[in-house]
Amino acid sequence: MKIGITCYPTYGGSGVIASELGIELANRGHEVHFISYEMPFKINKFYKNIYFHEVEVLEYPLFKYPPYSLSLSVKMAEIFESTGLDIMHVHYAIPHAASAYLTQSMLGKDSNFKFVTTLHGTDITIVGNHSSFFKLTKFCIENSNGITCVSNYLKKQTIDTFDINKEIEVIYNFVDTSKYKRNKLDKEKLGLIKKDELGIIHISNFRPVKKIRNIIEVFCRVRKEVNSKLILVGDGPELGFAKEVASKLNLCDKILFLGRKDNVVPLLNSANLYLLPSKNESFGVSALEALSCSVPVIGTNVGGLKEVVNNGVCGYLFDPDDIEAMAKASLNILSSSSIMEKMSEQARKTALKFDSKVIIPQYLEYYRRIIKS
């Protein structure tokens, strides 16, 4: 099968999943064509069967903002005609689904150009719900040949928000559990966490929704009881603020700001607990990656994370602002080797349910269904 994929190539859940999906499809012998303004950051080496097509945007004084979405449509049409794509898969509704619809209109109904739109979360709850994009987002969802959501929570949000009367398929995000797995030697090799310390970690794009301050506040309380260190991985608008909070709480020597890292497996393997008290998570890709590395998760009970983390089994879920409860639960895990070991085992078992070997066939089956429709 020849599959086109368009996504935001930057650091974020939708780009990560789209990139990993392309890699998994290519490994299974399918021909994958990424179409975007730059190579997705996860595609950082040569992969057989993966091709990249850069969208070039015309810089012209008349345009205050370069019309990327229009150039993307033209590039989609070009690649469809030159390679004979079987299906186009766009991740994040705006503007990718709009561009795919325009491509379909340009090529005409007889072209058999069909596209699937995967909704990831903020394209519905924040961007798509904004007054300037609401009608367009609704139109794109209703006119996509196929729609998938990464959780049942997001499916319900989409239907309720946009009053959608269209079949929506839930296909969960996935993780390669053969890659994301526990290796105790990683902690020793990196040397970030000392032998007598326990590691707590968070990975994100440091947006306000991630509530970085709450993570530091929880760690501040845990640190008083348990010899521990906090690893913060990522970059984004809240990074400077997070460093200010760490400084005010006199935790600068106990918090590691590592910036963006492409390979987070060794970092996860250096940790004993993952914190994700987001205001909302439509799924929680980073939490799943942590679980796969046998790291229990303290997360939010708002959104789709409840479909990933089994509360009380492989972690705990609380109100995003309940710092005291999160700190108490963190201490409950970190202070007991037996509880930590049991939850670590359950974390791995949970992740196996979302293994790429389970999820990728669901996408392939869905592609074939849409192509035949």
N, C-alpha and C positions, 0 to 999 in steps of 0.2 A: 504494500500500500504506500502511496505517496501522500505525505501529510504536511501541510503548511501550518506553522505556529507563529503567532504574533503575541508578544507580551512586552511588559515594561522590563528592560534588561537590567534594571538597577536592583539594589539590595531590598528585598521585601518578599513576603510570602508568595504572592502570585508569580513573581519572576522566578523564584526558586522552584516552585512546583512545575511551572511550564518548562523550565530548563531540564529538570530531572525527568519529566515526562518524555521530552524529546530524546534524551540519552537512553532511557529505557526502551523506547520504540525503536531507536536505531540499533541497539544491541540485539533486538529481536528480528533484525533484517529489514525493517521498514525504512523508506527514504524520507528523511525529515528536512524541511526547509524552513529555517527561521527567517522571519521578515521583520526588521525593526531598524531603529536609527543607529543602533550599535549592537555588537555581539553581547548576548546575555552573559553576566559575569561568571555564571556557573560553567559556561562552555569555555573553559580556560586551557584546553588542550585539543589536539586533533582527535576527532571521533569519526570512525568509518560510518558512512551513510548520513552524516549531518552536513548541511550546507547553510551558509549565511548569505543573506541578500540585504545589503544596506539601503535604507530609504534616504535618498538625497533630497533635501529641501531647498527650494529656490530662495536665495537671499536677494530681496528686491526692496528698494526704499519705500515703495508703496505699501508693503506689508509691515504693519507694526509688529505682528506676530507671524512668523513663518507658518504656512498652512500645512503642517505635518500630516494631519489626518487625510488630506486630499492626496498628497504625495504617496501616502501609504496605500490608498486605494488603487492608484495607478500601478504601484509596484506589485500589489497582490494580483492584479489582472495580468501583468506581464509574466509573473512567475507561474500563474495558473496555465497560461497559454503555452509557455515555453517548456514546462516540465510535465504538464498533464496531471496536476494535483487531483487526488481523489476527494480530499476534504480539506477545508481550512478550519483551524481551531484557534479562536481568539480568546485571550485571557484578559479579563477586566473589561467591563462593558463600554466605558467611555475612554478614548474614542474608537477603540478597536472594532467593536461590533458595528458602529456607525460606518466605519471605513469598509468593512466587509459587506455591508448592505449596499453601499454605493458601488462597490466592485461588482456585485451581483447584478445590479441595475445596468451598469455599463456593458457588461458582457451579454446580457439578455437571458431570458428564461431558457433558451435552447442550449445554453453553454454547460448546463449541469453543474455550475458552481454552487456548492453548498457549504455552509459554515455552521460550526458549533461555537456557542459562547459559554465560557465558564465564568460564573460569578464567584468572586473570592471573599467579598465582605464589604470593604469600605467603598467599593464601586456601587454598592446598594445603600449602605447605612449612612454614608457621608456624601460622596460625590454625586451619586445618582439621585439622592434625596434632596439635593440642593435645588432651589427654584429655577436656576439657570440651566439645569440639566434634566430635571424631572421628566418632562414630556419626551425628550429624546431617549432617555434611558428606557422608559416604558415602551416606546416605539421599537427600539432595538431588540428588547427582550421578545416582544410579540412577533417580530419579523425575522428572528434567527431561525434557521432550520432545526436547530436543536439547542436546548439550554440545560446546563448542568450546574449544580450548586455543591459546595464542598461540605455541607452539613444540612441536616434536617432543619436546624435552627434558621440557617440562612434561606432555605427554601420557603419557610413560613414567613420570614421577614419580607422576602421578595413579593410573595403573593399578597400579603396584607398591605404593604406599602404602595404597590403599584396596581392593586386590584387586577392581578394577572389571571386570565383564564386560559392557561396554556400548560401542557405537560412539561414538568421539570424533573429531571433525573438527578438524584443525589448520588454522587460518586465522591467518596471521601478522599482527602489527601493521603499521601502514602510516604513510606520511608523504605530505603534499601537496608534491611536489617542485617545483611551480610557485611555492609560497610559501617553502619552505625551499630557498634556492639562494644561491649565492655572489654577493655584491655588495661589491666592494672599497671602495666609498664609505662603507659602514657604519662601518668602522674609523675613518675620518677624521672622520665626523660625530660619533660618540660621544666620541672623544678619550680613551678609557680606556687604550689602548695607544699608546705613543709610536712614531714612525716607526722608531726604531732598536731597538725592543723586539719580542719575539715573545710571542704570547699563548697561554696554556694555560687551559683552562676545564673546569669540572665543574658539572653542574646536577642537583639532587636534593632530596629531602625530609629530608636530613641525619639519617637513621636509622643506627643502629650498623652495619647490614648494608652500608652504602655505604663504610665504612672511610675516613672523611674524613682521619684522621691519616695514613694511608698516602699519600694524595694530596699532603698538605703535605710529607711526608718526601721523596717523589719530586721535588717542585718544589724543595725545599731543595738537593738534589744537582744538579739541572739548572741552577738559578740560578747556581751556582758556575762553570759553563762557558759559559752562554749568557745574554745580557742578556734577561731575560724577566719576565713578570708573570703571576700566577695570578688568575683570575676565578672566584669561588665564588658560584653563584646558587642561592637556595633558603632554606628555613627549616625548623627541626625541632629535635629533642631534642639533637643533637650540635653545634649551632651554637656554644654557649658554650664547649664543650670545644675546638672547632676554633680559636677565637680565642685560647684559652690556649696551644695548641700553637704557633700562629703567633707569639705574643709570646715564648715561651721560645726559639724559633729565630731571633728578631730579624728576622722577615719581615713585620711589620705594614705597612711602607710598600711592600711588593711584592705583597701579597695584597689583593684587593678583595672585600669581603663585600657583595654587592648585594641580599641578601634575595630575596623571591619576585618574579618578573617574569612577566607574562602573555605578552609577546612576546619570545622569546629569539633570534629570527633575527638581529637586529643584533649581539647579543652573540656568537653563534656565528661571525658573519662578522668579528668582531674577533680571532678566535683562529686559531691554527695547529695546535693539538693538543687532543684531548679525552681526559681521564683518567676511567676508570671501573673501578677495581680492587675492585669489590664482592665481598663474600663469596659472593654468588650472584646471578645475574640470570636470570630465566625467559625474558626476551627482550632488553630494553634499549632502550626507546623513545627515551631521550635520546641514546643512541649512534647510533641510526638518524637522528635529526634532525641530529646533527653530520655524519654521513656525507653527508647530502643537501646540506649547506652546504660540501661538499668539505673537511671537517676529518677527518684521520686519527684513529683511536681506539687508545688503549692501554687494554686491558681485561683482564677475568678469563677464564681458560679453564675456569671452572666454570659449568655451567648452559647456558642457551640462547643466550648471546652468541656462541657459536661458529657459530650458524646465521645470524648477522647480519654479523659481522666476519670477513673472510677473512684468516686469520693470515698475515702477511708480505706481503700485497697492499695492503690499505687500512688496515692497522694491525698491532698485535701483541697477543697474548694470553698472560698469564702467571698463575702462582699469585698469588692476591690479596695475599699477604704477601711476595712476592719484590720488595722495593723496589729492590734493586740492579739487577735485570734490567729492571724498568720504567724506571728512570732511564737506563740505558744505551740502551734502545730509543728513549726520548724524545729523547735527545741525537743518536742516529743520524738521526732524522728532522729535527730542528730545526737540526742543524749542516750539513746538505747541502741546498742549494736544489733540486738535481735529484731527490733522493729525495723531498723534500717535495712537489714538483710532481707527480711520478709517483703518489705515494700519494693526493694530493688528487684527481687525475683518477679513480683507481680507487675512491675513496670515493664520488664522485658516481655512477659507473656501478653500484656496488653498491646504492645507495639507490634507483635507478630500478626495481630489481626488486621493491621494496616500495611502489611508488607507489600512491596511493589508487585510481587508475584500474585497477590490477591487482587489488587486494584487495577493494574494495567490491562488485564484481559477485559475488565468492565468497560474501559474506554474503547478498546478495539471493537467490542461487541456493539457499543453505542454508535461508533463511526459507521459500521456496516449497516446498522438499522437506519441511520439518517440518509446514507447514500442510496439505499433502496427505496426510501419513502418518496 
